[in-house]
Amino acid sequence: MFTELTEASAMLERIERSPATKQKLRAFTLNGWACYHHQKKQNVDALKLIDEAIALELEGVKDNLSLARSYLNKCVILSQLSQ
């Protein structure tokens, strides 16, 4: 167990030193929060969060899968706002 904790700690340190990884994780987290707010019918807040996630994804290292997921989530949110 101690070995696993040591490995996890080392992995977190590498992540914290990498601005690109931090940016991807932040975008991923914002996307998740947007989904949460969408589920709670707080679509205006969800839209703000997903827009921020997309902006981060566009300015950083491109991850097409993550970017596509964010745009699909935005489409769902916009669809709910128009109803």
C-alpha positions, 0 to 999 in steps of 0.5 A: 500500500505504501508503494502505491501511495508513493507512486500516486504522490509522484504522479500528482507532482508530475501533473502539478508541474505540467501546465498543459496537464493542469489545463486539461484537468481544469477543462475536464472538471469544468465540463463535469460541473457543467453536466452537474448543473445541467442535471439540476436544471441550472442551464445558464450556469451550465452554459457558462461553465461549458464555454469556459471549458471549451475556451481552455481546450481550444487554447491548450494542447488539442484533444479532439475527443475532449473538445468534441465531448464538450461541444456535444454537452454544449448542444444538449444545454443549448437545446434545453435552454430553447425549450 
